[in-house]
Amino acid sequence: MQYMMFVCSDPEPDTDKSDEPDIDVWVRENDEAGRRKQGAVLAPPAAATTVRVRNRELLVTDGPFTETKEVIVGFDLIECADLDEAIMMARTHPMARGGRIEIRPFADFEQ
């Protein structure tokens, strides 16, 4: 199964910095194992553009639409046998301690 793993900041990171994982090691290990298909760091929220259509009118806004303390800072497209494997993969991501990880399966419209 493929999952999108959103890597997010968090205003309340883990305060225990001992044994903090290295992102380069995490990326290399998961790339080599074939679990991580793609990933990237995103530009800051100030670089975002929000597009909406209301009553047939195009509304374009600079920056993110929602005001939030948590920000999506990156993503990884992963392939795992099931949700349990995806959770274990996310658990070892360095941002699981400094931020938060949201995992979403891709929708299967053929079911």
C-alpha positions as CSV (number, residue, x, y, z in Angstrom):
1,M,0.0,0.0,0.0
2,Q,1.1,3.5,-0.7
3,Y,0.8,6.2,2.0
4,M,1.5,10.0,2.0
5,M,3.4,10.9,5.1
6,F,3.0,14.6,6.0
7,V,5.9,15.8,8.1
8,C,4.6,18.7,10.3
9,S,6.1,21.0,12.9
10,D,4.6,21.0,16.4
11,P,4.7,23.7,19.1
12,E,5.3,21.1,21.7
13,P,8.2,18.9,20.6
14,D,9.7,16.1,22.6
15,T,12.0,17.6,25.3
16,D,14.2,14.4,25.5
17,K,17.0,15.0,23.0
18,S,18.9,11.9,23.9
19,D,19.3,9.4,21.0
20,E,17.8,11.8,18.6
21,P,17.7,10.2,15.1
22,D,19.5,11.6,12.1
23,I,17.3,12.5,9.1
24,D,20.0,11.6,6.6
25,V,20.3,8.1,8.1
26,W,16.5,7.7,8.1
27,V,16.2,8.8,4.4
28,R,19.1,6.5,3.3
29,E,17.9,3.4,5.2
30,N,14.3,3.8,3.9
31,D,15.4,4.6,0.3
32,E,17.7,1.5,0.3
33,A,14.9,-0.7,1.7
34,G,12.5,0.6,-1.1
35,R,10.0,1.9,1.4
36,R,10.5,5.6,0.6
37,K,9.5,6.4,-3.0
38,Q,9.9,10.2,-2.9
39,G,10.2,13.0,-0.4
40,A,11.0,16.7,-0.1
41,V,11.2,19.6,2.2
42,L,8.6,22.3,1.5
43,A,9.2,26.1,1.3
44,P,7.9,28.0,4.4
45,P,4.1,28.9,4.6
46,A,4.8,32.5,3.5
47,A,5.6,31.1,0.1
48,A,2.3,29.3,-0.2
49,T,-0.5,30.4,-2.5
50,T,-4.1,29.4,-1.7
51,V,-6.6,29.0,-4.6
52,R,-10.3,28.9,-4.1
53,V,-13.4,29.3,-6.4
54,R,-16.5,30.8,-4.8
55,N,-19.6,31.6,-6.9
56,R,-17.5,31.1,-10.0
57,E,-15.0,33.7,-8.9
58,L,-11.3,32.8,-8.6
59,L,-9.8,33.9,-5.3
60,V,-6.0,33.7,-5.0
61,T,-4.5,34.5,-1.6
62,D,-0.8,34.7,-0.8
63,G,0.3,32.5,2.1
64,P,-1.6,29.6,3.7
65,F,-5.4,29.9,4.1
66,T,-5.6,28.6,7.6
67,E,-3.9,30.1,10.7
68,T,-2.2,27.3,12.6
69,K,0.8,26.7,14.8
70,E,1.5,23.4,13.1
71,V,2.9,23.6,9.6
72,I,3.5,20.9,6.9
73,V,7.2,21.2,6.4
74,G,7.7,18.2,4.1
75,F,6.3,14.9,2.8
76,D,7.4,11.4,2.0
77,L,5.6,9.0,-0.3
78,I,6.1,5.6,1.2
79,E,5.1,2.0,0.3
80,C,4.5,-0.4,3.1
81,A,2.8,-3.8,3.5
82,D,0.1,-2.3,5.8
83,L,-0.7,0.6,8.2
84,D,1.3,-1.1,11.0
85,E,4.5,-1.0,8.9
86,A,3.8,2.7,7.9
87,I,3.4,3.5,11.6
88,M,6.7,1.9,12.5
89,M,8.3,3.8,9.7
90,A,6.8,7.1,10.9
91,R,7.8,6.3,14.5
92,T,11.5,6.3,13.5
93,H,11.3,9.6,11.5
94,P,13.2,12.3,13.4
95,M,10.2,14.7,13.1
96,A,8.0,12.3,15.1
97,R,9.9,13.6,18.1
98,G,10.4,17.2,17.0
99,G,7.1,17.6,15.3
100,R,4.4,15.2,14.2
101,I,3.8,12.8,11.3
102,E,0.4,12.3,9.7
103,I,-0.1,9.2,7.6
104,R,-2.8,8.9,5.0
105,P,-3.4,6.0,2.6
106,F,-4.2,6.8,-1.0
107,A,-7.9,6.5,-1.8
108,D,-8.8,3.3,-3.7
109,F,-11.7,4.4,-5.9
110,E,-12.0,0.9,-7.5
111,Q,-13.4,-0.7,-4.4
